[in-house]
Amino acid sequence: MQETLVVVPGKVIPWHRPENSYHGGRRKAKADKDYQQIIGFCYKAQKGVNYGTEALSVTIDVFRKCPKSIKEPDRDIHTPDADNIAKNVLDGLQGIAFANDAQVVELHVKKHDRKKRSEYLTIKIQTIEGNF
């Protein structure tokens, strides 16, 4: 089983709905594009592996800062939603860590309790071996 662990520092940006363009079509939000580029850059900079077309398991751990007005630790039941975080992460890794995010057959997202710390997320990618 092959495994890669990557840390993406900074504020966690969830996926946003596509915006209407001036020409009547839909376009990806700029914040999404920028964050996906950061994820891809971190993956490459930390020597992430390209898994090609293998079946994969992805685990995303989200560590967010607790606001000053709230006593820590605070259960992170607030926005952004875990599924929107995962969408942005998988889109950012598509074409870099794997050919298509449809290869991800197992996905885990955990939003850890918010504390007074820097924000970041970790991404662990593992191959899934065996016969199905």
Sequence and secondary structure as in RCSB ss.txt:
>XXXX:A:sequence
MQETLVVVPGKVIPWHRPENSYHGGRRKAKADKDYQQIIGFCYKAQKGVNYGTEALSVTIDVFRKCPKSIKEPDR
DIHTPDADNIAKNVLDGLQGIAFANDAQVVELHVKKHDRKKRSEYLTIKIQTIEGNF
>XXXX:A:secstr
  EEEEEEES        EE TTSSEE  HHHHHHHHHHHHHHHHTT    TT  EEEEEEEE B  TTS SSB 
  SSS HHHHHHHHHHHHBTTTBS GGGEEEEEEEE  BBSS  EEEEEEEE  S  
